Amino acid sequence: MIADNSTVAFLVSTAAAYLLGSLPFAVFVARLVGVDIFTVGTGNPGASNVFRKVGRKYGAVVFGLDIAKGAVAVVAAMVIGCPDLLLPVAAVFAIVGHWLPVFMRFKGGAGLATGLGVGVALLGWWGLIPTVAGLAVLPFIKDGPRSAAVTFAVAVVVGLATGPQWIALGGFVLILAMLVARLFLVEYPKDRRGERPEPHVRS
């Protein structure tokens, strides 16, 4: 434990989680190949937009990095000494960092991959079950919010069936609810209002 005082540990953990969540890997990777991710496809600085408009291998890299930063944020909070009861709060700050990254003038992505990362870190192997379920249905329904909703539902079922730590489960369910709500309340209305840039395919 790095910090003995639980309050200090909590504050340091949340700050670290936010900064980790703010790392804009989609922006970095897209820039490596000369693409401004904000001006192509959906304009969302996330793994799915990189996958579609920059390239599959680049999208996979961003997806992995976004999952990793979510998981690292939670593990770092554990190492720092954040109380178990407050670990989900630190996890939420990682998501908020992805949504409102300080390094990108608070223009962030939807946070699904980062949410998967914090879920796996909070729930361990149990977190993989809803994660895999959500990813498995995505190619068929081709809809991020509905895929996230499936992940949410499976997480609840897994928690009730296996009885993992309720704090961790509750935190993961809360995070998934936040992600789904943001997708339906923020991302979809933007699409309907035409606030997204038109699709663009690089030559």
TORLUMNU-977241 format. One record per residue (C-alpha): residue in one letter; x, y, z. Coordinates in nm, 3 decimals. Example, Ala and Ser with C-alpha at 12.3 -4.5 7.8 and 13.67 -1.06 7.14 Angstrom:
# residues 2
<site aa="A" c1="1.230" c2="-0.450" c3="0.780"/>
<site aa="S" c1="1.367" c2="-0.106" c3="0.714"/>
//
This chain:
# residues 203
<site aa="M" c1="0.000" c2="0.000" c3="0.000"/>
<site aa="I" c1="0.151" c2="0.329" c3="-0.109"/>
<site aa="A" c1="-0.075" c2="0.560" c3="0.090"/>
<site aa="D" c1="-0.171" c2="0.483" c3="0.452"/>
<site aa="N" c1="-0.449" c2="0.737" c3="0.472"/>
<site aa="S" c1="-0.758" c2="0.601" c3="0.299"/>
<site aa="T" c1="-0.886" c2="0.946" c3="0.204"/>
<site aa="V" c1="-0.557" c2="1.042" c3="0.043"/>
<site aa="A" c1="-0.542" c2="0.704" c3="-0.130"/>
<site aa="F" c1="-0.893" c2="0.753" c3="-0.267"/>
<site aa="L" c1="-0.819" c2="1.102" c3="-0.397"/>
<site aa="V" c1="-0.493" c2="0.994" c3="-0.558"/>
<site aa="S" c1="-0.664" c2="0.689" c3="-0.709"/>
<site aa="T" c1="-0.945" c2="0.888" c3="-0.865"/>
<site aa="A" c1="-0.705" c2="1.147" c3="-1.006"/>
<site aa="A" c1="-0.482" c2="0.875" c3="-1.150"/>
<site aa="A" c1="-0.782" c2="0.690" c3="-1.293"/>
<site aa="Y" c1="-0.910" c2="1.005" c3="-1.461"/>
<site aa="L" c1="-0.571" c2="1.082" c3="-1.617"/>
<site aa="L" c1="-0.532" c2="0.724" c3="-1.739"/>
<site aa="G" c1="-0.882" c2="0.732" c3="-1.884"/>
<site aa="S" c1="-0.798" c2="1.059" c3="-2.059"/>
<site aa="L" c1="-0.521" c2="0.902" c3="-2.267"/>
<site aa="P" c1="-0.662" c2="0.935" c3="-2.624"/>
<site aa="F" c1="-0.518" c2="0.623" c3="-2.784"/>
<site aa="A" c1="-0.757" c2="0.644" c3="-3.081"/>
<site aa="V" c1="-0.630" c2="0.994" c3="-3.158"/>
<site aa="F" c1="-0.265" c2="0.891" c3="-3.119"/>
<site aa="V" c1="-0.292" c2="0.579" c3="-3.336"/>
<site aa="A" c1="-0.490" c2="0.754" c3="-3.610"/>
<site aa="R" c1="-0.238" c2="1.037" c3="-3.623"/>
<site aa="L" c1="0.041" c2="0.785" c3="-3.682"/>
<site aa="V" c1="-0.112" c2="0.717" c3="-4.023"/>
<site aa="G" c1="-0.209" c2="1.077" c3="-4.093"/>
<site aa="V" c1="-0.578" c2="1.063" c3="-3.999"/>
<site aa="D" c1="-0.771" c2="1.306" c3="-3.780"/>
<site aa="I" c1="-1.016" c2="1.067" c3="-3.618"/>
<site aa="F" c1="-1.251" c2="1.354" c3="-3.531"/>
<site aa="T" c1="-1.317" c2="1.421" c3="-3.901"/>
<site aa="V" c1="-1.384" c2="1.071" c3="-4.034"/>
<site aa="G" c1="-1.666" c2="0.823" c3="-3.990"/>
<site aa="T" c1="-1.871" c2="0.898" c3="-3.680"/>
<site aa="G" c1="-1.614" c2="1.146" c3="-3.551"/>
<site aa="N" c1="-1.594" c2="0.942" c3="-3.232"/>
<site aa="P" c1="-1.236" c2="0.910" c3="-3.097"/>
<site aa="G" c1="-1.277" c2="0.544" c3="-3.014"/>
<site aa="A" c1="-1.171" c2="0.198" c3="-3.122"/>
<site aa="S" c1="-1.475" c2="0.126" c3="-3.340"/>
<site aa="N" c1="-1.426" c2="0.437" c3="-3.553"/>
<site aa="V" c1="-1.055" c2="0.361" c3="-3.592"/>
<site aa="F" c1="-1.143" c2="0.003" c3="-3.687"/>
<site aa="R" c1="-1.382" c2="0.117" c3="-3.960"/>
<site aa="K" c1="-1.203" c2="0.422" c3="-4.098"/>
<site aa="V" c1="-0.831" c2="0.372" c3="-4.031"/>
<site aa="G" c1="-0.790" c2="-0.003" c3="-4.045"/>
<site aa="R" c1="-0.874" c2="-0.321" c3="-3.860"/>
<site aa="K" c1="-0.530" c2="-0.372" c3="-3.712"/>
<site aa="Y" c1="-0.523" c2="-0.015" c3="-3.587"/>
<site aa="G" c1="-0.870" c2="-0.052" c3="-3.441"/>
<site aa="A" c1="-0.766" c2="-0.370" c3="-3.263"/>
<site aa="V" c1="-0.465" c2="-0.191" c3="-3.115"/>
<site aa="V" c1="-0.681" c2="0.095" c3="-2.988"/>
<site aa="F" c1="-0.938" c2="-0.150" c3="-2.851"/>
<site aa="G" c1="-0.668" c2="-0.334" c3="-2.657"/>
<site aa="L" c1="-0.512" c2="-0.013" c3="-2.527"/>
<site aa="D" c1="-0.847" c2="0.127" c3="-2.415"/>
<site aa="I" c1="-0.928" c2="-0.195" c3="-2.231"/>
<site aa="A" c1="-0.582" c2="-0.189" c3="-2.075"/>
<site aa="K" c1="-0.610" c2="0.168" c3="-1.948"/>
<site aa="G" c1="-0.939" c2="0.085" c3="-1.777"/>
<site aa="A" c1="-0.794" c2="-0.224" c3="-1.612"/>
<site aa="V" c1="-0.472" c2="-0.046" c3="-1.513"/>
<site aa="A" c1="-0.672" c2="0.237" c3="-1.356"/>
<site aa="V" c1="-0.847" c2="-0.007" c3="-1.121"/>
<site aa="V" c1="-0.533" c2="-0.208" c3="-1.045"/>
<site aa="A" c1="-0.344" c2="0.115" c3="-0.974"/>
<site aa="A" c1="-0.618" c2="0.218" c3="-0.731"/>
<site aa="M" c1="-0.577" c2="-0.115" c3="-0.551"/>
<site aa="V" c1="-0.199" c2="-0.070" c3="-0.529"/>
<site aa="I" c1="-0.232" c2="0.288" c3="-0.406"/>
<site aa="G" c1="-0.459" c2="0.165" c3="-0.128"/>
<site aa="C" c1="-0.803" c2="0.285" c3="-0.233"/>
<site aa="P" c1="-1.064" c2="0.125" c3="-0.001"/>
<site aa="D" c1="-1.248" c2="-0.167" c3="-0.163"/>
<site aa="L" c1="-1.580" c2="0.009" c3="-0.115"/>
<site aa="L" c1="-1.457" c2="0.300" c3="-0.329"/>
<site aa="L" c1="-1.284" c2="0.104" c3="-0.606"/>
<site aa="P" c1="-1.590" c2="0.133" c3="-0.833"/>
<site aa="V" c1="-1.573" c2="0.511" c3="-0.792"/>
<site aa="A" c1="-1.214" c2="0.511" c3="-0.916"/>
<site aa="A" c1="-1.330" c2="0.294" c3="-1.206"/>
<site aa="V" c1="-1.599" c2="0.549" c3="-1.291"/>
<site aa="F" c1="-1.335" c2="0.822" c3="-1.301"/>
<site aa="A" c1="-1.148" c2="0.621" c3="-1.566"/>
<site aa="I" c1="-1.466" c2="0.619" c3="-1.776"/>
<site aa="V" c1="-1.520" c2="0.991" c3="-1.720"/>
<site aa="G" c1="-1.161" c2="1.047" c3="-1.832"/>
<site aa="H" c1="-1.238" c2="0.871" c3="-2.159"/>
<site aa="W" c1="-1.557" c2="1.071" c3="-2.203"/>
<site aa="L" c1="-1.401" c2="1.406" c3="-2.112"/>
<site aa="P" c1="-1.025" c2="1.377" c3="-2.167"/>
<site aa="V" c1="-0.831" c2="1.673" c3="-2.035"/>
<site aa="F" c1="-0.567" c2="1.617" c3="-2.304"/>
<site aa="M" c1="-0.821" c2="1.658" c3="-2.587"/>
<site aa="R" c1="-1.015" c2="1.959" c3="-2.458"/>
<site aa="F" c1="-1.276" c2="1.725" c3="-2.312"/>
<site aa="K" c1="-1.374" c2="1.571" c3="-2.647"/>
<site aa="G" c1="-1.384" c2="1.198" c3="-2.587"/>
<site aa="G" c1="-1.538" c2="0.873" c3="-2.699"/>
<site aa="A" c1="-1.815" c2="0.645" c3="-2.579"/>
<site aa="G" c1="-1.593" c2="0.446" c3="-2.343"/>
<site aa="L" c1="-1.712" c2="0.092" c3="-2.411"/>
<site aa="A" c1="-1.365" c2="-0.063" c3="-2.431"/>
<site aa="T" c1="-1.249" c2="0.123" c3="-2.121"/>
<site aa="G" c1="-1.563" c2="0.006" c3="-1.944"/>
<site aa="L" c1="-1.480" c2="-0.353" c3="-2.033"/>
<site aa="G" c1="-1.133" c2="-0.302" c3="-1.889"/>
<site aa="V" c1="-1.253" c2="-0.175" c3="-1.554"/>
<site aa="G" c1="-1.512" c2="-0.452" c3="-1.543"/>
<site aa="V" c1="-1.253" c2="-0.724" c3="-1.585"/>
<site aa="A" c1="-1.032" c2="-0.561" c3="-1.321"/>
<site aa="L" c1="-1.322" c2="-0.533" c3="-1.075"/>
<site aa="L" c1="-1.471" c2="-0.878" c3="-1.126"/>
<site aa="G" c1="-1.170" c2="-1.081" c3="-1.236"/>
<site aa="W" c1="-1.255" c2="-1.381" c3="-1.453"/>
<site aa="W" c1="-1.628" c2="-1.330" c3="-1.392"/>
<site aa="G" c1="-1.599" c2="-0.999" c3="-1.574"/>
<site aa="L" c1="-1.498" c2="-1.180" c3="-1.891"/>
<site aa="I" c1="-1.834" c2="-1.355" c3="-1.924"/>
<site aa="P" c1="-2.050" c2="-1.045" c3="-1.986"/>
<site aa="T" c1="-1.766" c2="-0.891" c3="-2.185"/>
<site aa="V" c1="-1.745" c2="-1.187" c3="-2.423"/>
<site aa="A" c1="-2.124" c2="-1.201" c3="-2.448"/>
<site aa="G" c1="-2.144" c2="-0.838" c3="-2.554"/>
<site aa="L" c1="-1.867" c2="-0.878" c3="-2.810"/>
<site aa="A" c1="-2.019" c2="-1.200" c3="-2.945"/>
<site aa="V" c1="-2.351" c2="-1.038" c3="-3.035"/>
<site aa="L" c1="-2.196" c2="-0.723" c3="-3.182"/>
<site aa="P" c1="-2.127" c2="-0.870" c3="-3.532"/>
<site aa="F" c1="-2.491" c2="-0.980" c3="-3.555"/>
<site aa="I" c1="-2.676" c2="-0.677" c3="-3.422"/>
<site aa="K" c1="-2.411" c2="-0.427" c3="-3.544"/>
<site aa="D" c1="-2.511" c2="-0.180" c3="-3.278"/>
<site aa="G" c1="-2.283" c2="-0.065" c3="-2.995"/>
<site aa="P" c1="-2.552" c2="0.047" c3="-2.748"/>
<site aa="R" c1="-2.753" c2="-0.273" c3="-2.782"/>
<site aa="S" c1="-2.437" c2="-0.479" c3="-2.749"/>
<site aa="A" c1="-2.359" c2="-0.287" c3="-2.430"/>
<site aa="A" c1="-2.713" c2="-0.353" c3="-2.309"/>
<site aa="V" c1="-2.655" c2="-0.726" c3="-2.358"/>
<site aa="T" c1="-2.331" c2="-0.696" c3="-2.160"/>
<site aa="F" c1="-2.523" c2="-0.518" c3="-1.884"/>
<site aa="A" c1="-2.793" c2="-0.786" c3="-1.867"/>
<site aa="V" c1="-2.545" c2="-1.074" c3="-1.865"/>
<site aa="A" c1="-2.341" c2="-0.905" c3="-1.591"/>
<site aa="V" c1="-2.648" c2="-0.895" c3="-1.368"/>
<site aa="V" c1="-2.732" c2="-1.260" c3="-1.438"/>
<site aa="V" c1="-2.373" c2="-1.371" c3="-1.375"/>
<site aa="G" c1="-2.366" c2="-1.178" c3="-1.049"/>
<site aa="L" c1="-2.689" c2="-1.331" c3="-0.923"/>
<site aa="A" c1="-2.586" c2="-1.681" c3="-1.031"/>
<site aa="T" c1="-2.232" c2="-1.685" c3="-0.896"/>
<site aa="G" c1="-2.244" c2="-1.441" c3="-0.607"/>
<site aa="P" c1="-1.916" c2="-1.253" c3="-0.662"/>
<site aa="Q" c1="-1.828" c2="-0.958" c3="-0.443"/>
<site aa="W" c1="-2.137" c2="-0.742" c3="-0.442"/>
<site aa="I" c1="-1.944" c2="-0.416" c3="-0.430"/>
<site aa="A" c1="-1.753" c2="-0.506" c3="-0.745"/>
<site aa="L" c1="-2.065" c2="-0.634" c3="-0.920"/>
<site aa="G" c1="-2.263" c2="-0.325" c3="-0.824"/>
<site aa="G" c1="-1.985" c2="-0.103" c3="-0.950"/>
<site aa="F" c1="-1.962" c2="-0.285" c3="-1.282"/>
<site aa="V" c1="-2.339" c2="-0.275" c3="-1.333"/>
<site aa="L" c1="-2.341" c2="0.097" c3="-1.252"/>
<site aa="I" c1="-2.064" c2="0.161" c3="-1.503"/>
<site aa="L" c1="-2.242" c2="-0.038" c3="-1.774"/>
<site aa="A" c1="-2.563" c2="0.152" c3="-1.702"/>
<site aa="M" c1="-2.373" c2="0.479" c3="-1.743"/>
<site aa="L" c1="-2.224" c2="0.365" c3="-2.073"/>
<site aa="V" c1="-2.557" c2="0.249" c3="-2.214"/>
<site aa="A" c1="-2.732" c2="0.568" c3="-2.101"/>
<site aa="R" c1="-2.467" c2="0.787" c3="-2.261"/>
<site aa="L" c1="-2.483" c2="0.598" c3="-2.587"/>
<site aa="F" c1="-2.861" c2="0.629" c3="-2.612"/>
<site aa="L" c1="-2.890" c2="0.983" c3="-2.474"/>
<site aa="V" c1="-2.582" c2="1.144" c3="-2.631"/>
<site aa="E" c1="-2.447" c2="0.946" c3="-2.926"/>
<site aa="Y" c1="-2.776" c2="0.850" c3="-3.094"/>
<site aa="P" c1="-2.925" c2="1.203" c3="-3.078"/>
<site aa="K" c1="-2.609" c2="1.336" c3="-3.245"/>
<site aa="D" c1="-2.654" c2="1.091" c3="-3.530"/>
<site aa="R" c1="-3.019" c2="1.189" c3="-3.575"/>
<site aa="R" c1="-2.938" c2="1.561" c3="-3.570"/>
<site aa="G" c1="-2.665" c2="1.511" c3="-3.827"/>
<site aa="E" c1="-2.390" c2="1.638" c3="-3.601"/>
<site aa="R" c1="-2.155" c2="1.361" c3="-3.710"/>
<site aa="P" c1="-1.919" c2="1.416" c3="-4.003"/>
<site aa="E" c1="-1.994" c2="1.228" c3="-4.320"/>
<site aa="P" c1="-1.818" c2="0.893" c3="-4.366"/>
<site aa="H" c1="-1.479" c2="0.922" c3="-4.529"/>
<site aa="V" c1="-1.265" c2="0.641" c3="-4.663"/>
<site aa="R" c1="-0.893" c2="0.696" c3="-4.702"/>
<site aa="S" c1="-0.743" c2="0.609" c3="-5.038"/>
//
